[in-house]
Amino acid sequence: MPGVRNFRDLGGYQTQDGRRIKKGLLFRSGHLADLSPRGLDNLSDIGLSTIIDLRSAYEAERRPGRIPQGSRYIHLPIMDEANREMSREIRGRIEDNRIDGFDPSYLILKAYQQFPTEFTPQYKTFMHAIRDAGSAPVLWHCTAGKDRTGYAAAILLRTLGVDQGIIYQDYLLSNQYVKRMNKWIFKAVVARGLKAYRMIRPLMGVQEDWLKASFDSIDREWGSFEAYVKKGLDLNASEIREMKDRLLE
């Protein structure tokens, strides 16, 4: 998809009952602000019913996405103020050369722990948008398509009955598809050298422990994943069966 990083179709993953997710229905990606004209045509050809933007308001305002005509756009800001503060802190440390002893990984880990707690309303709306789309294609994205988007993909796959091992494999694929440094990271590396690169390297990929932290947070907050789906995401057994019938083959 020209102009979009980390764009992929979840179709083909097998569920524990032997079915598979249909291809051409569930897509995840990075932001759409740099979508090329050819990429926009390609995205239009998919016939997306819904595009769900998980970026903060700050990110979405700075880099509006290019939306194919006819697609419904839903903005669900996640890590709104926290995202702005983290960006400011990292930029400030690089600019002031306050790099030693700082590891941004703990900030990301904290965010993953908050996904199933503080941001349950947004992820509930995400899951209901998938349900409401029926058998029509849906795309969800954040900036890099790896953290907020990765967690969204993980809870959807788990709800559909995909094995945990496959869920982690899909999550970790972002390490292959998110390789390009954005402009300010590149400038920081050029200006500050290896130390700056080592500090911000965790921001350029994903780690299995991060997603595990989300699932552990679900168990602590909700008691089990099943309770999270029922009480937090507000999906009953009948609705889940309907989603499976529409999305699996």
DAZIJO-V703443 format. One record per residue. N is the residue number from 0. SS is DSSP state (2 for helix, 1 for strand, 0 for the rest). PSI is psi in whole degrees, 0 to 359 (* if undefined). Layout:
{{N:SS:PSI} {N:SS:PSI}}
//
This chain:
{{0:0:95} {1:0:127} {2:0:2} {3:0:129} {4:0:151} {5:0:33} {6:0:125} {7:1:157} {8:1:129} {9:0:359} {10:0:141} {11:0:340} {12:0:135} {13:1:143} {14:1:169} {15:0:341} {16:0:10} {17:0:357} {18:0:175} {19:1:152} {20:1:133} {21:0:143} {22:0:151} {23:0:15} {24:0:321} {25:1:113} {26:1:145} {27:1:151} {28:1:178} {29:0:186} {30:0:162} {31:0:12} {32:0:330} {33:0:15} {34:0:126} {35:0:165} {36:2:319} {37:2:322} {38:2:320} {39:2:320} {40:2:316} {41:2:318} {42:2:323} {43:2:324} {44:2:334} {45:2:332} {46:0:43} {47:0:128} {48:0:326} {49:1:139} {50:1:125} {51:1:119} {52:1:115} {53:0:8} {54:0:160} {55:0:163} {56:2:322} {57:2:314} {58:2:316} {59:2:324} {60:2:323} {61:2:323} {62:0:76} {63:0:140} {64:0:157} {65:0:118} {66:0:127} {67:0:144} {68:0:134} {69:0:350} {70:0:136} {71:1:132} {72:1:126} {73:1:124} {74:1:120} {75:0:86} {76:0:125} {77:0:137} {78:0:48} {79:2:285} {80:2:324} {81:2:322} {82:2:318} {83:2:317} {84:2:320} {85:2:317} {86:2:318} {87:2:316} {88:2:316} {89:2:315} {90:2:315} {91:2:318} {92:2:321} {93:2:314} {94:2:324} {95:2:0} {96:0:38} {97:0:69} {98:0:322} {99:0:133} {100:0:2} {101:0:127} {102:0:110} {103:0:354} {104:2:325} {105:2:330} {106:2:321} {107:2:318} {108:2:319} {109:2:319} {110:2:316} {111:2:325} {112:2:335} {113:2:338} {114:2:313} {115:0:1} {116:0:283} {117:0:329} {118:0:22} {119:2:319} {120:2:320} {121:2:317} {122:2:333} {123:2:313} {124:2:321} {125:2:310} {126:2:323} {127:2:329} {128:2:321} {129:2:315} {130:2:314} {131:2:336} {132:2:344} {133:0:242} {134:0:19} {135:0:146} {136:0:143} {137:1:142} {138:1:134} {139:1:149} {140:1:161} {141:0:224} {142:0:303} {143:0:349} {144:0:29} {145:0:324} {146:0:287} {147:2:319} {148:2:320} {149:2:320} {150:2:319} {151:2:315} {152:2:321} {153:2:315} {154:2:330} {155:2:313} {156:2:319} {157:2:322} {158:2:325} {159:0:354} {160:0:18} {161:1:142} {162:0:146} {163:2:321} {164:2:319} {165:2:322} {166:2:315} {167:2:323} {168:2:316} {169:2:317} {170:2:314} {171:2:346} {172:0:337} {173:2:332} {174:2:337} {175:2:329} {176:2:346} {177:0:85} {178:0:335} {179:0:133} {180:0:141} {181:0:172} {182:2:318} {183:2:330} {184:2:318} {185:2:315} {186:2:321} {187:2:319} {188:2:318} {189:2:319} {190:2:321} {191:2:348} {192:0:207} {193:2:324} {194:2:316} {195:2:320} {196:2:315} {197:2:325} {198:2:316} {199:2:358} {200:2:320} {201:2:334} {202:2:349} {203:2:4} {204:0:199} {205:0:160} {206:0:141} {207:2:324} {208:2:333} {209:2:311} {210:2:323} {211:2:324} {212:2:324} {213:2:313} {214:2:323} {215:2:321} {216:2:323} {217:2:314} {218:2:321} {219:2:316} {220:2:320} {221:2:347} {222:0:324} {223:0:166} {224:2:322} {225:2:319} {226:2:323} {227:2:315} {228:2:317} {229:2:312} {230:2:320} {231:2:311} {232:0:352} {233:0:49} {234:0:124} {235:0:175} {236:2:322} {237:2:319} {238:2:322} {239:2:318} {240:2:320} {241:2:318} {242:2:316} {243:2:318} {244:2:328} {245:2:329} {246:2:345} {247:1:158} {248:0:*}}
//
